[in-house]
Amino acid sequence: MTVHDVCRMPMLQLCAFLSGGPMARVLSGFAVVLALLPLICAGCSSGGLAEEEEAAEKPEVTYAGLAGQKCAILVWVDSFTRTEFNQVQIDLARALQGKLAKKPSQDEKQPAKADSSSPQFIDPRSVVLYQRQHPEIEGLTVAEIAPHLGVPRVIYVEIEQLQTQSPRSILLLKGMGKATLRVVEVADNKAVVVFEEAGITAKYPRDVRDGVVPTDKINERTVYEGTLLELATQLAARLPIEK
């Protein structure tokens, strides 16, 4: 049995292995430390959220009809995930909005000018409030919901998977997200889905295969935030804002 085998053991099997006598406990404990050492180093070297962020690869198909439009970001998530991450709808909507909204000029001598190509967004809290006040919409399609939001563009994100713990071990943190993206155009109270892509994935941290050991810099909260930011990056790459 190698140290990698020990590291990847399920918790119950690991406990049984560690209870095999004094020598086994010493040797196995040493093996676990050696196996986790590279992951500990990886966790220590991982910086904050912004430091880990990388540009998404350019997707084959995109939607470029958001420029100058008023938009709503509607995030759907199943009840189990919403119970575990109760602010995920607002958090992901804000992260995506931040990716799509134009940033003001950082030059104090040249104040930012109004950009007609920049989309305008409804406050994500208002959208989530509408969802929670109208549970009956859970059984409707996004094309049926969109006209009630009062905007010509609705960005619909359906979270299919969200987790912060590694499937390899409960001792490790590894963020994984998966979502479907749809864009709905609304005119004359009629809505049409004009863009759709399923299976958009995100991993955080990107460069660690199995996960990282929690440290003072990396914990479940930072992995959650990093995963949402990475997912927002992947989603925004499909929604370029063209002048």
Backbone bond lengths (Angstrom), bond angles and torsions (degrees), N, CA, C in turn:
res aa  C-N    CA-C-N  psi(-1)  N-CA   C-N-CA  omega(-1)  CA-C   N-CA-C  phi
1 M - - - 1.472 - - 1.520 109.40 -
2 T 1.337 116.07 128.66 1.454 120.52 -178.57 1.516 110.88 -90.55
3 V 1.334 116.16 169.37 1.459 119.80 177.42 1.514 111.03 -64.81
4 H 1.338 117.28 -30.17 1.465 119.48 178.03 1.520 110.94 -67.90
5 D 1.341 116.01 -35.28 1.463 119.76 176.62 1.522 110.18 -63.37
6 V 1.325 115.97 -40.78 1.463 120.31 179.20 1.519 110.70 -64.49
7 C 1.335 116.22 -42.93 1.462 120.34 -177.21 1.513 111.94 -63.48
8 R 1.334 116.48 -33.21 1.453 120.68 -174.89 1.526 113.07 -93.29
9 M 1.321 117.05 6.15 1.460 119.85 179.18 1.526 111.05 -66.17
10 P 1.333 118.32 140.90 1.462 120.37 167.44 1.521 109.53 -60.93
11 M 1.330 115.87 156.49 1.466 120.23 -172.90 1.526 112.38 -59.21
12 L 1.336 118.23 -44.59 1.461 119.87 -177.83 1.519 111.22 -63.70
13 Q 1.322 116.40 -41.24 1.469 119.53 179.02 1.521 110.68 -67.47
14 L 1.336 116.12 -37.26 1.456 119.84 178.89 1.520 110.91 -64.12
15 C 1.342 115.95 -42.89 1.470 119.14 179.11 1.525 110.73 -62.17
16 A 1.317 116.91 -40.60 1.461 120.39 178.73 1.525 110.60 -64.07
17 F 1.308 115.51 -39.56 1.467 119.97 179.81 1.524 111.09 -65.75
18 L 1.341 115.73 -39.77 1.464 119.42 -177.75 1.527 112.48 -72.35
19 S 1.324 116.95 -15.42 1.458 120.02 -176.99 1.528 112.60 -95.66
20 G 1.304 117.47 17.41 1.464 120.43 -175.17 1.512 114.31 -87.37
21 G 1.316 119.85 24.64 1.455 121.85 177.84 1.508 111.89 114.90
22 P 1.330 118.36 164.58 1.468 122.26 -176.47 1.518 112.55 -57.98
23 M 1.337 117.31 -47.71 1.458 119.15 -177.55 1.523 110.84 -65.50
24 A 1.336 115.75 -39.69 1.467 119.27 179.47 1.516 110.46 -63.66
25 R 1.352 115.64 -38.64 1.460 118.70 -179.84 1.524 110.63 -65.44
26 V 1.324 116.82 -41.16 1.454 119.95 -180.00 1.518 110.85 -64.64
27 L 1.356 115.68 -49.91 1.455 120.24 -177.06 1.519 111.80 -65.89
28 S 1.330 115.95 -44.00 1.465 118.72 -177.79 1.518 110.86 -68.99
29 G 1.338 116.64 -38.07 1.451 119.47 177.28 1.512 111.25 -61.79
30 F 1.326 116.12 -40.99 1.460 120.71 177.66 1.527 110.49 -64.55
31 A 1.339 115.30 -39.91 1.461 119.48 179.18 1.516 111.33 -63.96
32 V 1.351 116.59 -40.17 1.459 120.04 179.54 1.519 110.53 -63.61
33 V 1.336 117.12 -43.57 1.458 120.63 179.35 1.521 110.72 -59.97
34 L 1.361 115.81 -45.76 1.460 119.48 179.66 1.524 111.44 -62.98
35 A 1.324 115.70 -39.63 1.464 119.60 -177.62 1.522 111.33 -68.26
36 L 1.341 116.76 -36.64 1.454 120.21 -176.54 1.521 113.40 -86.25
37 L 1.336 117.55 -13.21 1.454 120.68 -175.55 1.518 113.11 -56.98
38 P 1.338 119.82 -46.49 1.472 118.41 178.44 1.516 112.44 -62.16
39 L 1.349 117.08 -34.06 1.451 119.87 179.77 1.516 111.11 -71.60
40 I 1.341 116.12 -37.26 1.462 119.62 176.78 1.517 109.84 -61.66
41 C 1.333 115.85 -43.82 1.465 120.12 179.07 1.519 110.33 -63.19
42 A 1.323 116.02 -39.23 1.465 119.90 179.25 1.513 110.05 -63.92
43 G 1.337 117.05 -40.71 1.451 120.68 179.15 1.515 111.41 -65.63
44 C 1.332 117.30 -39.02 1.452 120.46 -179.39 1.519 111.27 -68.32
45 S 1.327 116.50 -33.84 1.456 119.46 -177.39 1.508 112.73 -81.53
46 S 1.339 117.87 -12.27 1.461 120.37 179.97 1.516 108.98 -77.14
47 G 1.308 115.94 128.07 1.441 119.88 -178.20 1.510 111.38 -87.51
48 G 1.324 115.59 -155.19 1.449 120.35 179.56 1.512 111.87 -76.01
49 L 1.314 113.51 -171.73 1.452 121.11 -175.00 1.516 111.69 -59.82
50 A 1.323 116.46 -51.88 1.459 120.13 -175.61 1.518 111.94 -65.38
51 E 1.326 117.38 -32.88 1.456 120.56 -177.68 1.515 111.83 -67.31
52 E 1.336 117.09 -30.47 1.454 120.72 -178.09 1.522 112.28 -82.74
53 E 1.348 116.74 -16.58 1.452 120.49 -172.15 1.515 111.37 -66.61
54 E 1.320 116.75 135.02 1.447 123.07 176.74 1.509 109.12 -131.53
55 A 1.338 115.85 154.57 1.453 119.90 179.58 1.522 110.05 -69.09
56 A 1.329 115.38 143.19 1.458 120.20 178.77 1.528 109.56 -78.83
57 E 1.314 115.83 150.56 1.453 119.87 174.04 1.524 109.13 -66.64
58 K 1.325 116.13 145.76 1.454 120.62 -178.25 1.522 110.16 -68.58
59 P 1.328 118.37 120.15 1.464 121.08 -179.50 1.525 111.35 -73.01
60 E 1.323 115.55 161.05 1.460 120.23 -178.57 1.524 111.78 -70.98
61 V 1.333 117.12 -37.68 1.464 121.17 -177.45 1.521 109.29 -121.75
62 T 1.320 116.61 134.91 1.460 121.46 179.27 1.526 110.09 -134.82
63 Y 1.329 114.94 169.71 1.465 121.57 174.86 1.521 107.72 -122.52
64 A 1.331 116.75 124.06 1.461 120.49 -174.50 1.520 112.53 -117.03
65 G 1.332 117.59 33.02 1.455 120.14 -176.60 1.516 115.41 -105.55
66 L 1.336 117.66 23.21 1.467 120.06 -178.94 1.526 113.06 -93.44
67 A 1.326 117.55 -17.33 1.464 120.72 -173.77 1.526 111.43 -57.26
68 G 1.335 115.50 128.21 1.450 121.64 177.01 1.519 115.39 72.02
69 Q 1.320 118.18 8.12 1.461 121.88 -176.27 1.532 111.14 -101.81
70 K 1.319 114.51 154.02 1.462 119.69 171.10 1.518 107.83 -89.54
71 C 1.321 116.28 129.83 1.464 120.93 -170.03 1.525 111.80 -127.72
72 A 1.317 114.12 156.42 1.464 122.11 169.79 1.518 107.35 -126.99
73 I 1.312 115.74 138.78 1.466 121.05 175.79 1.519 107.52 -105.27
74 L 1.313 115.48 116.29 1.464 122.21 -177.83 1.523 108.49 -110.08
75 V 1.318 116.79 114.52 1.466 121.93 -178.63 1.525 108.65 -107.03
76 W 1.322 115.60 123.43 1.463 120.57 176.39 1.521 109.03 -107.54
77 V 1.338 115.95 139.56 1.463 121.51 178.92 1.521 107.82 -147.11
78 D 1.318 116.79 147.32 1.461 119.60 180.00 1.524 110.38 -70.21
79 S 1.325 115.83 160.88 1.469 121.39 -173.32 1.525 112.41 -63.64
80 F 1.336 117.52 -33.69 1.461 120.04 -179.64 1.528 110.62 -65.44
81 T 1.334 116.30 -47.71 1.463 120.00 179.79 1.518 110.89 -66.59
82 R 1.334 116.86 -37.80 1.465 120.20 179.59 1.526 111.16 -66.01
83 T 1.326 117.02 -31.54 1.462 120.13 176.42 1.528 110.79 -68.46
84 E 1.327 116.09 -39.63 1.468 120.06 -179.37 1.527 111.76 -74.18
85 F 1.326 116.65 -37.59 1.472 121.59 -179.60 1.537 106.91 -126.48
86 N 1.331 116.44 83.96 1.470 119.46 -167.21 1.515 114.82 -72.83
87 Q 1.338 118.26 -11.61 1.467 120.63 178.09 1.530 112.00 -110.21
88 V 1.316 116.93 14.07 1.463 119.46 -171.02 1.522 112.48 -63.22
89 Q 1.334 118.66 -34.12 1.464 119.86 -178.98 1.528 111.19 -64.81
90 I 1.322 116.03 -45.41 1.470 120.00 178.32 1.527 110.55 -68.84
91 D 1.326 116.77 -43.03 1.469 120.51 -176.69 1.525 112.04 -62.59
92 L 1.334 117.30 -45.09 1.463 119.81 -179.18 1.530 110.51 -70.38
93 A 1.329 117.63 -40.01 1.463 120.42 178.63 1.527 110.77 -61.22
94 R 1.322 116.86 -42.55 1.469 120.21 178.78 1.527 111.37 -65.72
95 A 1.326 116.14 -40.62 1.461 119.65 179.73 1.528 110.57 -63.40
96 L 1.329 117.12 -43.60 1.460 120.87 179.51 1.525 111.01 -68.66
97 Q 1.321 117.11 -40.71 1.456 120.46 177.24 1.525 110.94 -59.89
98 G 1.334 115.96 -40.92 1.453 120.29 178.33 1.519 112.56 -62.66
99 K 1.335 116.51 -32.59 1.462 120.49 178.21 1.528 111.97 -72.84
100 L 1.336 115.83 -33.55 1.457 119.99 -173.81 1.524 113.48 -90.25
101 A 1.332 116.98 -28.41 1.460 120.81 -177.82 1.522 109.80 -74.49
102 K 1.303 115.71 142.68 1.461 120.11 177.57 1.528 109.97 -71.74
103 K 1.324 116.54 136.34 1.464 120.90 177.48 1.526 109.82 -84.47
104 P 1.341 117.71 142.35 1.464 119.85 178.55 1.516 111.48 -69.33
105 S 1.310 115.59 160.04 1.465 121.12 179.60 1.524 110.35 -62.71
106 Q 1.330 116.53 140.12 1.456 121.58 178.69 1.523 111.20 -91.19
107 D 1.339 117.56 -4.02 1.458 122.45 -179.20 1.527 108.64 -88.72
108 E 1.338 117.16 112.09 1.448 120.75 -177.48 1.527 111.72 -64.33
109 K 1.355 117.70 -27.33 1.455 121.24 -179.67 1.523 111.46 -75.79
110 Q 1.341 116.11 -20.60 1.451 120.74 179.08 1.526 109.03 -124.61
111 P 1.320 116.70 85.05 1.471 119.72 -178.12 1.514 111.33 -60.46
112 A 1.337 114.58 151.36 1.455 120.21 -177.19 1.529 110.47 -64.21
113 K 1.337 115.03 138.87 1.458 121.77 176.66 1.522 109.12 -99.71
114 A 1.310 114.05 151.81 1.463 117.98 177.81 1.517 109.61 -62.41
115 D 1.299 116.84 131.35 1.458 122.47 -177.98 1.526 108.12 -111.26
116 S 1.323 115.40 111.56 1.459 119.49 -176.73 1.520 112.44 -68.12
117 S 1.339 117.14 -15.76 1.460 119.62 -179.50 1.524 112.46 -84.07
118 S 1.326 116.69 -12.75 1.461 119.88 -177.23 1.528 110.31 -77.76
119 P 1.327 117.89 127.07 1.467 119.59 178.25 1.524 111.06 -69.41
120 Q 1.324 115.99 153.30 1.457 122.36 175.61 1.527 108.22 -107.38
121 F 1.336 116.46 144.61 1.462 120.46 -173.39 1.523 112.18 -123.21
122 I 1.312 114.88 141.58 1.466 121.07 167.94 1.523 107.97 -70.37
123 D 1.317 116.42 143.93 1.462 120.54 176.98 1.532 109.43 -56.18
124 P 1.346 118.93 124.21 1.467 121.58 179.71 1.526 113.59 -54.49
125 R 1.325 117.03 -29.33 1.465 119.88 179.33 1.523 111.23 -65.30
126 S 1.341 116.67 -34.08 1.462 120.53 179.04 1.524 110.76 -68.41
127 V 1.337 115.87 -38.45 1.461 120.08 179.53 1.526 110.25 -66.40
128 V 1.331 116.66 -45.64 1.467 120.81 -179.99 1.529 110.11 -64.90
129 L 1.324 117.23 -38.58 1.462 120.47 177.52 1.531 110.06 -61.01
130 Y 1.324 116.85 -41.91 1.466 120.31 177.68 1.528 110.52 -61.74
131 Q 1.338 116.67 -42.77 1.463 120.25 179.16 1.528 111.36 -60.42
132 R 1.320 116.96 -41.57 1.461 120.37 -175.99 1.526 112.60 -78.07
133 Q 1.320 116.68 -26.09 1.459 120.09 177.61 1.521 112.01 -82.70
134 H 1.314 116.68 -13.81 1.465 121.42 -178.76 1.535 110.03 -129.24
135 P 1.329 117.21 70.26 1.471 119.85 -179.00 1.528 113.20 -62.35
136 E 1.330 116.68 -17.08 1.463 119.24 -179.40 1.522 112.53 -66.32
137 I 1.330 118.29 -17.93 1.465 120.05 -179.07 1.525 112.25 -75.48
138 E 1.338 116.95 -8.71 1.466 120.11 178.90 1.522 111.60 -58.69
139 G 1.335 116.97 -27.88 1.456 120.30 -178.86 1.513 113.91 -94.52
140 L 1.352 117.25 5.80 1.459 121.00 -178.16 1.519 111.36 -101.70
141 T 1.318 115.85 159.86 1.466 120.39 174.05 1.523 108.74 -81.89
142 V 1.327 116.51 162.97 1.461 119.35 -179.59 1.527 110.61 -65.54
143 A 1.335 118.10 -29.65 1.467 120.72 177.55 1.530 110.98 -66.65
144 E 1.327 117.08 -28.14 1.463 120.89 177.58 1.525 111.62 -80.91
145 I 1.343 116.45 -29.82 1.467 120.95 -178.69 1.526 111.52 -80.81
146 A 1.323 117.32 -38.70 1.467 122.80 -169.77 1.530 114.52 -52.55
147 P 1.343 120.88 -43.84 1.469 118.90 -178.33 1.527 114.28 -60.45
148 H 1.335 117.49 -22.67 1.463 121.02 -178.60 1.528 112.59 -78.66
149 L 1.324 117.53 -10.57 1.469 120.57 -177.33 1.526 112.55 -88.53
150 G 1.329 117.46 -11.08 1.462 120.77 172.18 1.509 115.80 73.55
151 V 1.315 118.09 25.85 1.461 121.57 178.85 1.532 109.43 -133.78
152 P 1.345 117.89 155.49 1.467 120.30 -179.69 1.523 114.80 -79.06
153 R 1.346 117.96 -12.81 1.462 120.60 179.31 1.529 109.61 -134.59
154 V 1.306 115.32 130.39 1.469 120.95 175.82 1.520 108.34 -123.54
155 I 1.321 115.93 123.37 1.463 122.27 175.47 1.528 106.93 -97.59
156 Y 1.308 115.71 114.10 1.467 121.07 -175.42 1.531 109.28 -107.30
157 V 1.314 116.03 124.05 1.464 121.64 179.38 1.521 108.19 -120.92
158 E 1.310 116.15 119.09 1.469 121.42 177.43 1.529 108.65 -105.13
159 I 1.318 115.89 111.81 1.469 120.03 -179.82 1.526 108.74 -78.01
160 E 1.314 115.79 118.85 1.455 121.52 -179.59 1.529 111.89 -94.86
161 Q 1.329 115.94 -28.67 1.467 120.56 -179.48 1.517 109.11 -151.91
162 L 1.329 115.93 138.35 1.461 120.91 173.41 1.518 108.13 -153.40
163 Q 1.316 116.39 121.05 1.464 120.41 177.59 1.517 109.54 -149.32
164 T 1.327 114.85 155.07 1.463 120.61 -178.91 1.525 112.53 -117.61
165 Q 1.327 117.28 -7.70 1.465 120.34 179.03 1.515 110.53 -105.61
166 S 1.313 115.49 144.28 1.453 120.73 -179.13 1.526 110.38 -69.35
167 P 1.340 117.21 139.09 1.473 119.04 174.67 1.518 111.91 -70.53
168 R 1.332 117.28 -13.26 1.468 121.65 179.22 1.515 112.49 -73.85
169 S 1.345 115.39 -38.92 1.465 119.28 -176.05 1.515 109.50 -161.80
170 I 1.331 117.00 143.36 1.455 120.77 176.88 1.525 111.42 -72.27
171 L 1.325 117.64 -8.82 1.459 121.57 177.72 1.518 112.23 -82.23
172 L 1.330 117.44 -12.19 1.457 121.56 -173.93 1.528 110.69 -112.71
173 L 1.332 115.32 150.31 1.456 122.17 175.62 1.523 109.48 -106.68
174 K 1.317 115.89 132.88 1.459 121.67 177.11 1.521 107.98 -155.07
175 G 1.326 116.51 114.40 1.446 120.49 -178.90 1.519 112.10 -83.24
176 M 1.324 115.81 133.60 1.461 121.20 177.08 1.518 109.21 -139.31
177 G 1.316 115.69 131.94 1.449 121.11 178.38 1.518 110.88 -135.57
178 K 1.315 115.66 150.06 1.465 121.57 179.21 1.516 107.85 -146.20
179 A 1.334 116.80 135.87 1.463 119.60 -174.73 1.522 111.76 -148.94
180 T 1.333 114.19 158.95 1.461 122.83 170.41 1.520 107.75 -108.70
181 L 1.330 115.81 135.95 1.461 121.52 -179.68 1.533 109.77 -113.87
182 R 1.319 116.24 130.48 1.465 121.64 173.12 1.529 108.69 -131.87
183 V 1.329 115.60 145.00 1.457 120.95 173.79 1.522 107.67 -119.50
184 V 1.324 115.32 132.17 1.467 121.61 -177.03 1.522 108.77 -117.55
185 E 1.324 116.24 130.93 1.460 121.99 173.44 1.525 108.27 -101.61
186 V 1.336 114.92 132.71 1.462 120.88 -177.80 1.523 109.41 -119.33
187 A 1.323 115.74 129.72 1.470 121.72 175.95 1.522 108.32 -150.65
188 D 1.333 115.37 136.10 1.467 120.90 -179.93 1.532 112.10 53.20
189 N 1.323 114.50 39.96 1.463 121.92 177.46 1.536 113.22 64.21
190 K 1.331 116.38 19.70 1.456 121.39 176.26 1.530 108.77 -120.68
191 A 1.320 115.89 138.13 1.470 120.67 -175.29 1.520 110.53 -119.71
192 V 1.332 114.52 140.90 1.460 121.23 178.25 1.521 108.83 -133.62
193 V 1.339 116.63 131.49 1.461 121.10 174.55 1.527 107.56 -77.55
194 V 1.345 116.20 116.41 1.465 120.49 -174.93 1.525 112.86 -107.52
195 F 1.324 116.38 -10.06 1.471 119.90 178.83 1.515 108.23 -148.87
196 E 1.319 115.73 139.90 1.465 120.47 177.59 1.520 110.00 -153.46
197 E 1.311 115.50 134.97 1.467 121.69 172.78 1.521 108.71 -146.57
198 A 1.315 116.20 127.46 1.461 121.75 178.63 1.528 110.22 -103.44
199 G 1.329 115.04 163.07 1.464 120.18 173.66 1.511 115.36 72.63
200 I 1.327 118.29 29.02 1.471 121.58 176.23 1.536 107.39 -78.49
201 T 1.314 116.78 121.93 1.468 120.35 -171.83 1.524 112.64 -116.48
202 A 1.311 114.18 158.03 1.461 121.74 176.66 1.514 108.97 -146.27
203 K 1.335 115.80 143.24 1.459 121.77 176.30 1.520 109.09 -131.67
204 Y 1.336 115.11 143.53 1.462 119.73 179.64 1.527 110.28 -147.16
205 P 1.331 117.87 128.33 1.456 127.93 -8.07 1.537 111.41 -67.86
206 R 1.309 116.01 151.07 1.454 120.70 -176.60 1.526 112.90 -67.85
207 D 1.323 116.22 -38.88 1.462 120.50 -167.76 1.523 114.05 -91.99
208 V 1.326 118.54 11.43 1.463 122.05 179.23 1.521 108.18 -119.49
209 R 1.318 116.83 120.33 1.457 120.49 -172.81 1.533 112.61 -71.15
210 D 1.324 116.82 -52.39 1.466 120.59 -172.23 1.524 113.68 -91.26
211 G 1.331 117.75 -27.67 1.456 120.67 -177.37 1.519 110.63 134.57
212 V 1.318 115.89 179.64 1.458 121.70 -178.79 1.519 110.06 -127.10
213 V 1.311 115.53 151.26 1.468 121.38 174.75 1.529 108.53 -77.74
214 P 1.323 119.25 135.34 1.469 120.97 178.70 1.527 111.82 -56.60
215 T 1.329 116.05 138.80 1.458 122.62 176.66 1.524 108.25 -134.82
216 D 1.344 115.93 -173.67 1.460 118.70 177.10 1.524 111.72 -69.87
217 K 1.349 117.21 -17.66 1.464 120.59 179.30 1.529 112.61 -100.77
218 I 1.311 116.98 -27.52 1.465 121.23 -177.94 1.521 108.73 -119.40
219 N 1.308 116.06 119.86 1.461 121.28 176.31 1.524 108.16 -140.63
220 E 1.314 116.06 -176.59 1.462 118.69 -176.26 1.530 111.83 -62.11
221 R 1.329 117.42 -33.90 1.462 120.54 179.95 1.524 111.35 -67.43
222 T 1.322 116.91 -46.50 1.464 119.25 -178.74 1.524 111.27 -67.03
223 V 1.333 117.00 -33.97 1.466 119.77 176.89 1.529 110.09 -68.04
224 Y 1.321 117.24 -40.45 1.469 121.77 175.72 1.529 110.66 -58.68
225 E 1.335 116.51 -49.54 1.455 120.67 -179.08 1.524 111.43 -64.77
226 G 1.325 115.92 -41.49 1.465 119.85 179.40 1.516 112.22 -64.46
227 T 1.321 116.85 -38.13 1.467 121.08 179.07 1.517 110.47 -65.75
228 L 1.335 117.65 -44.10 1.461 120.50 178.73 1.529 111.35 -64.84
229 L 1.329 116.85 -39.53 1.456 119.84 179.28 1.524 110.88 -65.89
230 E 1.320 116.36 -39.99 1.462 120.63 177.48 1.530 110.23 -66.01
231 L 1.333 117.30 -41.17 1.465 120.48 178.17 1.527 110.41 -64.86
232 A 1.334 116.81 -40.57 1.466 120.60 176.94 1.522 111.28 -61.97
233 T 1.327 116.95 -37.10 1.467 121.11 177.43 1.518 110.71 -62.39
234 Q 1.329 115.83 -44.46 1.463 120.41 179.64 1.527 111.25 -65.51
235 L 1.327 117.45 -39.87 1.464 121.23 179.12 1.527 110.97 -67.32
236 A 1.329 116.43 -45.38 1.467 120.77 -178.23 1.524 111.74 -63.52
237 A 1.325 117.66 -29.49 1.465 120.56 178.36 1.524 111.55 -61.94
238 R 1.340 117.25 -24.75 1.466 121.59 177.81 1.526 113.04 -86.69
239 L 1.336 116.66 -3.24 1.466 121.50 -175.16 1.524 110.44 -128.02
240 P 1.312 118.80 62.10 1.465 119.93 -178.62 1.523 111.23 -65.50
241 I 1.337 116.15 141.93 1.464 121.53 178.79 1.524 106.98 -98.99
242 E 1.314 115.97 109.65 1.468 121.21 -177.80 1.519 110.01 -106.69
243 K 1.319 114.99 138.51 1.470 120.07 178.88 1.533 109.54 -76.43
